[in-house]
Amino acid sequence: MRNKYDTYYTKKDDLKKEWILVDATSQYLGRLSSQIAAILRGKNKTTFQPSVDAGDYVIVINADKIKISGKKNVEKTYYRYTGYPGGIKSQTYAEMMEKKPENLIYMSVKRMLPKGRIGRAMICKLHIFKGDQHNHIAQKPKKFELAYK
């Protein structure tokens, strides 16, 4: 019998994960990413625990129609390191939008999640598509309205 002072701990078997569809059309990158990270983490649920992966699966469509404020499209630079001496590569926001806009959302959300084993498990539940077509129709995703645009 449970005592009224016992703390309930969410177990992996008790979780019910859903599929959520998010449309990125005319959304700002940072605001969209923070809401997606909260869903992946499970912060929108009453059973949230920092040490349990309780988040839902997220499908993002229209990644190529995302917006960014100010002059960041020419000033913002993304860096990556090849692992070799002098191997720092850089790309601007505009170059990344041309080549692979899915990576912008992916990198933004990944950097908002916890680092370590649980963060890697959470980012695997994120599926990003360039256009409005996706291949997860069988999961019957629910349309999600973002809190702010």
C-alpha positions as CSV (number, residue, x, y, z in Angstrom):
1,M,0.0,0.0,0.0
2,R,1.3,3.4,-1.0
3,N,1.9,6.0,1.6
4,K,0.6,9.5,0.8
5,Y,4.2,10.7,1.2
6,D,5.7,8.3,-1.3
7,T,7.1,9.9,-4.4
8,Y,5.8,8.4,-7.7
9,Y,8.6,7.5,-10.1
10,T,7.7,7.1,-13.8
11,K,8.8,3.8,-15.2
12,K,9.6,3.1,-18.8
13,D,6.7,0.6,-19.1
14,D,4.2,3.2,-17.9
15,L,4.9,5.7,-20.7
16,K,2.7,6.2,-23.7
17,K,4.5,7.8,-26.5
18,E,2.7,9.6,-29.3
19,W,3.6,10.9,-32.7
20,I,3.3,14.7,-33.2
21,L,3.3,16.6,-36.5
22,V,4.8,20.1,-36.5
23,D,4.6,22.4,-39.6
24,A,7.6,24.7,-39.7
25,T,6.2,27.1,-42.3
26,S,7.0,30.7,-41.4
27,Q,8.2,29.7,-37.9
28,Y,11.3,31.2,-36.3
29,L,14.1,28.7,-35.9
30,G,14.8,29.3,-32.2
31,R,11.2,29.4,-31.0
32,L,10.3,26.3,-33.0
33,S,13.4,24.4,-31.7
34,S,12.7,25.2,-28.1
35,Q,9.2,23.9,-28.3
36,I,10.3,20.7,-30.2
37,A,13.0,20.1,-27.5
38,A,10.4,20.4,-24.8
39,I,8.2,17.8,-26.5
40,L,11.1,15.4,-27.1
41,R,12.1,15.7,-23.5
42,G,8.5,15.2,-22.2
43,K,8.3,18.5,-20.4
44,N,4.7,19.0,-21.6
45,K,3.5,15.9,-19.6
46,T,2.6,15.8,-16.0
47,T,4.8,12.7,-15.5
48,F,8.0,14.5,-16.4
49,Q,11.2,13.3,-14.8
50,P,14.6,14.5,-15.9
51,S,16.2,11.1,-15.8
52,V,13.5,9.3,-17.9
53,D,13.0,9.6,-21.6
54,A,9.2,10.3,-21.5
55,G,9.0,12.5,-24.6
56,D,7.0,11.9,-27.8
57,Y,8.1,11.4,-31.4
58,V,8.2,14.6,-33.5
59,I,7.8,14.9,-37.3
60,V,8.8,18.3,-38.7
61,I,7.6,19.2,-42.2
62,N,8.4,22.2,-44.5
63,A,11.9,22.6,-43.0
64,D,12.9,24.7,-46.0
65,K,10.3,27.4,-45.2
66,I,11.7,28.3,-41.8
67,K,12.5,31.9,-40.9
68,I,15.3,33.6,-39.0
69,S,15.2,37.2,-37.6
70,G,17.6,40.1,-38.3
71,K,20.6,39.8,-40.5
72,K,21.5,36.3,-39.4
73,N,21.0,34.9,-42.8
74,V,24.3,36.5,-43.9
75,E,26.1,37.0,-40.6
76,K,25.4,33.7,-38.8
77,T,28.1,31.1,-39.4
78,Y,28.0,27.4,-38.5
79,Y,31.4,25.7,-37.8
80,R,32.4,22.0,-37.8
81,Y,35.7,20.3,-37.2
82,T,36.9,17.4,-39.4
83,G,39.3,16.1,-36.8
84,Y,42.4,17.0,-38.8
85,P,44.8,19.9,-38.1
86,G,43.4,23.0,-39.8
87,G,40.2,21.2,-40.5
88,I,37.7,23.8,-39.4
89,K,34.9,24.2,-42.0
90,S,32.4,26.9,-42.0
91,Q,29.0,27.6,-43.7
92,T,26.7,30.6,-43.5
93,Y,23.0,30.2,-42.7
94,A,22.1,30.9,-46.4
95,E,24.4,28.2,-47.7
96,M,22.9,25.7,-45.3
97,M,19.4,26.6,-46.3
98,E,20.3,25.9,-49.9
99,K,22.0,22.6,-49.3
100,K,20.3,20.9,-46.4
101,P,17.7,23.0,-44.3
102,E,16.9,19.9,-42.2
103,N,20.3,20.2,-40.5
104,L,19.5,23.7,-39.2
105,I,16.6,22.4,-37.2
106,Y,18.4,19.2,-36.2
107,M,21.4,21.1,-34.8
108,S,19.3,23.7,-33.1
109,V,17.2,21.1,-31.3
110,K,20.1,18.8,-30.5
111,R,21.9,21.6,-28.7
112,M,18.9,22.3,-26.5
113,L,18.6,18.7,-25.3
114,P,20.6,17.2,-22.4
115,K,24.1,16.0,-23.2
116,G,24.8,12.3,-22.8
117,R,23.0,9.0,-23.2
118,I,19.5,10.3,-22.6
119,G,19.9,13.2,-25.0
120,R,21.1,10.9,-27.8
121,A,18.0,8.8,-27.3
122,M,15.8,11.8,-27.4
123,I,17.2,13.2,-30.6
124,C,16.6,9.9,-32.4
125,K,12.8,10.5,-32.0
126,L,13.1,13.6,-34.2
127,H,12.2,13.2,-37.9
128,I,12.7,16.3,-40.2
129,F,11.5,16.6,-43.8
130,K,12.2,19.3,-46.4
131,G,8.8,19.4,-48.0
132,D,5.3,18.7,-46.8
133,Q,5.5,14.9,-47.5
134,H,6.6,12.5,-44.8
135,N,6.8,8.7,-44.6
136,H,5.3,8.3,-41.1
137,I,1.6,8.3,-42.1
138,A,1.1,4.8,-40.6
139,Q,1.9,6.2,-37.1
140,K,-1.1,8.6,-37.4
141,P,0.6,11.7,-36.0
142,K,-1.4,14.4,-34.3
143,K,-1.2,18.0,-35.6
144,F,0.5,20.3,-33.0
145,E,-0.2,24.0,-32.8
146,L,2.8,25.9,-31.5
147,A,2.4,28.2,-28.6
148,Y,3.7,31.3,-30.5
149,K,4.8,32.1,-34.0
